Amino acid sequence: MPALASAGDLTGHDLAYAINLVTVICALAGPPNYLHDLRASARKNGLIRAVQNHATPKIFEWFVSAASFQGISDSVAAGFMERHGKARWNDVEAALVAGPPCPKLRTYWQFYGCQYQKGSGTCSEPQHIENCPLPELPLRNGSLNKLAYSLFLFIRDLADRDLVSWIDGQLANADQPTSMRRLADMSEALIEPLRNIHGLSDKVLNMVLANLLLGAGHGKTRWVETGGSLLAVDSLVHNFLARTGILDRATARHTYGPQCYARGGCAEVLRVISAAIDARQFNAAFPGNFPRFIQSAIWHYCAGDGFNICNGNKIDDSKACENTECRIYGICDRRALEL
């Protein structure tokens, strides 16, 4: 796969096409109460108070639970946690204070390469597994158990047990008010160190951090601005950009996966489009440039749980879309997804 072009290639008539298409999608499927609902959920979960009080254990537990909603339906993930329980800060802390013999559990840096597998009960230090506390977490799979321990060690060893202050510091250090890359730099100041935590892909990190920063960061300008710029690009969003021809017009056609976050990928394309759309037309309380809302609108338009329009269940991807009931059918390039 050749290197992707810059999303800056989306200019002129091609940019106008993308802006028009995405604006229609936002008007049709964009949740007008997006911010309100996020903050209501954060308040209900005690997350707003936790951020205000720098209550790291509460934020840790929310973070692990939020990251558990990956690779499976939300209802199944929620049901499993309801039945079996969640990762608790105090349990992990007590287990580590007890001094387990495994060298992987001594520091965040040493945890790399744990390789615990829940199904087989194996790991990279088999001589210590009988006395290892990591398998005792009641999470859905071994990867989530490793995520919980890796995140705890990161917060303990790199964030001095205060995740709120760490986020504040990272954003403040990266904030260059006159830079054209201000939001991108602040986003990367969080994403880059956190992506080394086991199980936190760029997609999951963007999703969880956006909900944390937007939902619980009211009154924290940098939190809200950065959260609004974070994009969770899943296959629905990627395929929409491909089917509509936006990726082709940006000279950025690529397969779904890590390249969505690479230079010229889906995330960059969406940010270019978002910068040209004033989101306040959909809700006056929104920030003017609101990539997260635009991504959410596209997802709702495509998802089976949303408008259920632009997805593989509705479209034969071996040819151009023939769904004449789609509200953007007449203005869409309708490219075949499978080239």
Phi and psi in degrees as a GROMACS rama.xvg file:
@    title "Ramachandran Plot"
@    xaxis  label "Phi"
@    yaxis  label "Psi"
@TYPE xy
-67.4963  160.662  PRO-2
-61.444  141.307  ALA-3
-71.209  146.357  LEU-4
-74.0081  166.855  ALA-5
-71.8715  144.511  SER-6
-65.5257  -10.9359  ALA-7
-63.6187  -14.4497  GLY-8
-68.0515  -14.4327  ASP-9
-82.5236  90.8445  LEU-10
-136.075  173.982  THR-11
55.2826  -131.926  GLY-12
-63.5318  -33.248  HIS-13
-67.113  -41.2488  ASP-14
-66.6947  -41.4818  LEU-15
-61.1082  -39.424  ALA-16
-60.0736  -48.6166  TYR-17
-64.3429  -42.0047  ALA-18
-60.864  -46.9099  ILE-19
-61.1888  -46.7564  ASN-20
-63.0479  -48.2644  LEU-21
-70.7202  -33.5235  VAL-22
-62.015  -41.8628  THR-23
-62.0021  -43.4427  VAL-24
-61.8242  -41.469  ILE-25
-63.4577  -40.9302  CYS-26
-66.2311  -35.3994  ALA-27
-80.8104  -46.0434  LEU-28
-121.488  -6.45899  ALA-29
-67.9726  124.585  GLY-30
-68.2099  108.418  PRO-31
-64.1197  -22.3302  PRO-32
-100.167  24.6617  ASN-33
-54.3652  -53.3081  TYR-34
-65.6846  -44.0996  LEU-35
-58.3866  -44.006  HIS-36
-68.1472  -39.1516  ASP-37
-61.3524  -43.7775  LEU-38
-71.6131  -33.8358  ARG-39
-65.2207  -41.5733  ALA-40
-65.6212  -42.3014  SER-41
-63.8636  -38.2348  ALA-42
-67.3473  -44.0342  ARG-43
-61.8123  -37.7679  LYS-44
-81.9502  -1.21655  ASN-45
76.3808  13.3261  GLY-46
-74.7908  -35.6299  LEU-47
-63.2454  -46.0314  ILE-48
-64.5782  -37.2266  ARG-49
-62.474  -40.7241  ALA-50
-67.7458  -43.6389  VAL-51
-60.5134  -36.6377  GLN-52
-95.9963  4.81931  ASN-53
54.5838  41.666  HIS-54
-84.8184  83.1621  ALA-55
-58.4854  -43.0596  THR-56
-55.602  -42.493  PRO-57
-64.4669  -43.0039  LYS-58
-66.6791  -40.1369  ILE-59
-57.9851  -48.6789  PHE-60
-64.5127  -39.8989  GLU-61
-64.1731  -42.7213  TRP-62
-60.5872  -48.4583  PHE-63
-63.5509  -41.3657  VAL-64
-63.5013  -43.7239  SER-65
-63.4911  -38.5959  ALA-66
-72.0691  -14.1589  ALA-67
-74.6744  -14.1869  SER-68
-87.2457  63.8715  PHE-69
-143.774  141.289  GLN-70
74.1354  10.9988  GLY-71
-163.635  160.24  ILE-72
-67.0046  150.958  SER-73
-58.5196  -39.3973  ASP-74
-66.602  -39.2817  SER-75
-67.8706  -44.0289  VAL-76
-61.4644  -45.8074  ALA-77
-64.5462  -40.2254  ALA-78
-63.9943  -39.3508  GLY-79
-63.8505  -45.699  PHE-80
-65.7618  -34.2386  MET-81
-64.1018  -39.3299  GLU-82
-79.811  -37.9165  ARG-83
-109.212  -18.7983  HIS-84
103.202  178.963  GLY-85
-127.13  171.098  LYS-86
-74.0956  131.344  ALA-87
-115.318  133.613  ARG-88
-54.4972  -47.8309  TRP-89
-62.5912  -35.1018  ASN-90
-67.0997  -44.471  ASP-91
-66.6639  -42.3003  VAL-92
-61.7234  -46.4289  GLU-93
-62.9828  -38.4821  ALA-94
-64.574  -37.854  ALA-95
-78.4381  -34.9134  LEU-96
-62.4777  -31.094  VAL-97
-67.9483  -12.7413  ALA-98
74.2843  58.3247  GLY-99
-59.836  145.958  PRO-100
-69.8968  -19.6153  PRO-101
-65.604  125.587  CYS-102
-65.1188  -20.5568  PRO-103
-66.0546  -21.6315  LYS-104
-97.9786  11.1003  LEU-105
-80.5782  -42.8484  ARG-106
-143.661  166.028  THR-107
-58.6275  -41.0144  TYR-108
-70.6971  -32.9293  TRP-109
-78.578  -16.2803  GLN-110
-68.2856  -21.4753  PHE-111
-53.5049  133.564  TYR-112
82.4754  24.0299  GLY-113
-57.4633  -47.8683  CYS-114
62.3615  24.2525  GLN-115
-65.0932  133.834  TYR-116
-121.86  120.116  GLN-117
-66.9292  -41.1599  LYS-118
-62.9057  -45.6222  GLY-119
-92.0683  -14.3877  SER-120
67.6696  29.866  GLY-121
-111.172  163.924  THR-122
-160.027  -177.331  CYS-123
-82.5781  -7.43717  SER-124
-128.822  65.9102  GLU-125
-59.3023  -25.3912  PRO-126
-69.2299  -14.4481  GLN-127
-110.574  -3.72234  HIS-128
-66.8869  -29.3026  ILE-129
-64.3064  -27.811  GLU-130
-107.851  13.8322  ASN-131
-87.3338  130.345  CYS-132
-80.7934  -15.8133  PRO-133
-58.7941  -44.281  LEU-134
-64.193  -14.5379  PRO-135
-75.839  -17.0737  GLU-136
-62.5338  137.819  LEU-137
-87.1689  38.4493  PRO-138
-88.3429  170.32  LEU-139
-67.8137  -31.4351  ARG-140
-151.97  170.72  ASN-141
-65.4022  -30.4372  GLY-142
-63.1966  -38.6463  SER-143
-69.8577  -36.5257  LEU-144
-59.6406  -43.6941  ASN-145
-66.4205  -37.7515  LYS-146
-58.6261  -46.4892  LEU-147
-61.1  -46.0855  ALA-148
-68.6506  -40.2005  TYR-149
-63.4703  -42.4967  SER-150
-65.7212  -42.8813  LEU-151
-59.0609  -46.6064  PHE-152
-65.4116  -36.0604  LEU-153
-61.7701  -48.4108  PHE-154
-63.9622  -40.1772  ILE-155
-69.5468  -45.2735  ARG-156
-92.9575  -27.4612  ASP-157
-111.209  -26.9235  LEU-158
-107.76  8.64156  ALA-159
53.5115  36.0963  ASP-160
66.8542  11.7468  ARG-161
-129.551  89.1631  ASP-162
-67.1653  -34.3242  LEU-163
-63.5107  -47.9194  VAL-164
-64.4555  -35.5237  SER-165
-63.6195  -45.1237  TRP-166
-62.0565  -46.3233  ILE-167
-55.5112  -45.0981  ASP-168
-67.6595  -42.7815  GLY-169
-61.2662  -44.0811  GLN-170
-68.6814  -40.6717  LEU-171
-64.0387  -41.7181  ALA-172
-67.4369  -30.6248  ASN-173
-89.9145  -9.99385  ALA-174
-77.6204  108.783  ASP-175
-116.021  96.3618  GLN-176
-54.0153  -29.0617  PRO-177
-94.5304  -0.930419  THR-178
-79.1945  139.57  SER-179
-69.4092  -17.9124  MET-180
-106.159  24.3084  ARG-181
-54.2023  -54.5728  ARG-182
-67.0297  -39.2097  LEU-183
-63.1109  -40.5953  ALA-184
-67.1558  -39.7566  ASP-185
-68.9668  -39.0093  MET-186
-61.4094  -46.1554  SER-187
-67.6898  -27.6823  GLU-188
-63.0237  -25.7523  ALA-189
-92.0853  -46.5655  LEU-190
-65.9168  -44.6937  ILE-191
-57.9398  -50.0747  GLU-192
-72.4749  -32.9742  PRO-193
-75.7668  -23.3267  LEU-194
-69.5384  -10.1362  ARG-195
-85.2338  -7.07958  ASN-196
-73.1675  135.297  ILE-197
-56.8291  132.626  HIS-198
84.0023  1.82112  GLY-199
-106.337  90.0057  LEU-200
-72.4508  168.836  SER-201
-58.9092  -40.1986  ASP-202
-61.5844  -48.7706  LYS-203
-65.3155  -43.5692  VAL-204
-59.7827  -45.9487  LEU-205
-62.1548  -41.1983  ASN-206
-64.0243  -51.095  MET-207
-68.9396  -45.2746  VAL-208
-65.8938  -37.6709  LEU-209
-60.1894  -43.9515  ALA-210
-66.364  -37.3736  ASN-211
-68.4458  -51.1237  LEU-212
-68.0135  -42.1028  LEU-213
-77.627  -40.0961  LEU-214
-74.7489  -39.8998  GLY-215
-113.348  4.40978  ALA-216
-101.35  20.4591  GLY-217
-57.9247  127.089  HIS-218
94.3059  -10.2534  GLY-219
-106.716  97.6399  LYS-220
-56.6236  -46.2424  THR-221
-64.5805  -36.1679  ARG-222
-62.6944  -48.5973  TRP-223
-66.8398  -43.2455  VAL-224
-62.9186  -44.6369  GLU-225
-69.7631  -43.1185  THR-226
-59.4819  -37.6709  GLY-227
-68.8369  -16.0296  GLY-228
-97.9357  -5.67766  SER-229
-83.8456  135.577  LEU-230
-123.999  126.973  LEU-231
-99.5023  94.3993  ALA-232
-88.2812  104.524  VAL-233
-99.2927  -175.847  ASP-234
-64.9064  -30.9544  SER-235
-63.2448  -45.8703  LEU-236
-68.1291  -44.7875  VAL-237
-58.3501  -48.288  HIS-238
-66.1416  -33.0047  ASN-239
-61.0093  -46.4343  PHE-240
-64.3574  -31.9079  LEU-241
-76.7584  -47.7427  ALA-242
-61.8383  -37.4029  ARG-243
-77.9905  -7.6048  THR-244
85.0854  1.98752  GLY-245
-63.2177  -41.7786  ILE-246
-64.9096  -40.6498  LEU-247
-63.6593  -40.9459  ASP-248
-66.9294  -25.7354  ARG-249
-91.3327  4.65307  ALA-250
53.0042  47.2311  THR-251
-135.325  24.5489  ALA-252
-62.7908  131.7  ARG-253
-156.109  166.761  HIS-254
-80.8094  154.287  THR-255
-67.3639  137.659  TYR-256
147.054  -149.052  GLY-257
-56.9029  -28.2514  PRO-258
-65.7458  -16.6225  GLN-259
-62.3944  -25.3105  CYS-260
-105.089  2.31013  TYR-261
-80.8286  174.191  ALA-262
-56.6166  127.405  ARG-263
79.063  5.20074  GLY-264
-81.8328  -170.543  GLY-265
-54.8429  -45.8639  CYS-266
-60.8482  -43.957  ALA-267
-67.3238  -39.7802  GLU-268
-60.4789  -44.815  VAL-269
-63.0538  -37.8807  LEU-270
-67.9917  -36.1251  ARG-271
-63.4271  -43.5873  VAL-272
-66.3605  -45.1872  ILE-273
-60.0588  -37.795  SER-274
-61.9394  -19.9658  ALA-275
-101.839  4.37348  ALA-276
-120.77  123.094  ILE-277
-83.7672  104.507  ASP-278
-67.9316  -12.8066  ALA-279
-67.0629  -14.9791  ARG-280
-69.4043  -18.9526  GLN-281
-97.1182  -24.9113  PHE-282
-165.59  121.617  ASN-283
-61.9856  -18.7628  ALA-284
-82.9425  -9.94759  ALA-285
-73.7069  153.557  PHE-286
-67.998  152.633  PRO-287
-60.0988  -46.5388  GLY-288
-100.823  109.937  ASN-289
-136.452  72.439  PHE-290
-55.814  -37.8035  PRO-291
-61.7533  -40.2875  ARG-292
-64.8654  -41.9772  PHE-293
-63.5708  -43.9136  ILE-294
-61.1004  -40.538  GLN-295
-64.3343  -39.528  SER-296
-62.5346  -44.2262  ALA-297
-62.3708  -43.9062  ILE-298
-60.5558  -45.4604  TRP-299
-63.7612  -34.926  HIS-300
-66.8022  -33.6375  TYR-301
-91.7346  -36.3192  CYS-302
-67.1402  146.928  ALA-303
-61.4502  -31.0469  GLY-304
-81.9157  -5.10982  ASP-305
-110.78  -123.933  GLY-306
-77.4005  -19.477  PHE-307
56.212  49.1587  ASN-308
-107.459  -61.9995  ILE-309
-101.744  82.9791  CYS-310
-152.639  171.031  ASN-311
-65.6913  -19.5593  GLY-312
-77.1025  -20.5905  ASN-313
-103.98  -17.8189  LYS-314
-127.968  135.133  ILE-315
-82.339  103.775  ASP-316
-76.6445  2.58985  ASP-317
-81.93  -7.27083  SER-318
-148.293  176.417  LYS-319
-63.1526  145.426  ALA-320
-56.2375  137.612  CYS-321
-117.814  16.9631  GLU-322
-82.3318  89.693  ASN-323
-70.4129  -10.0183  THR-324
-82.216  -10.3302  GLU-325
-65.7969  134.044  CYS-326
-69.3669  -17.2886  ARG-327
-108.667  13.3846  ILE-328
-53.1469  -44.8356  TYR-329
-73.0855  -14.9421  GLY-330
-118.64  7.80619  ILE-331
-98.8765  142.817  CYS-332
-66.425  -25.5214  ASP-333
51.5999  62.669  ARG-334
-84.7364  143.112  ARG-335
-66.9238  132.23  ALA-336
-71.6642  -37.428  LEU-337
-93.1096  104.725  GLU-338
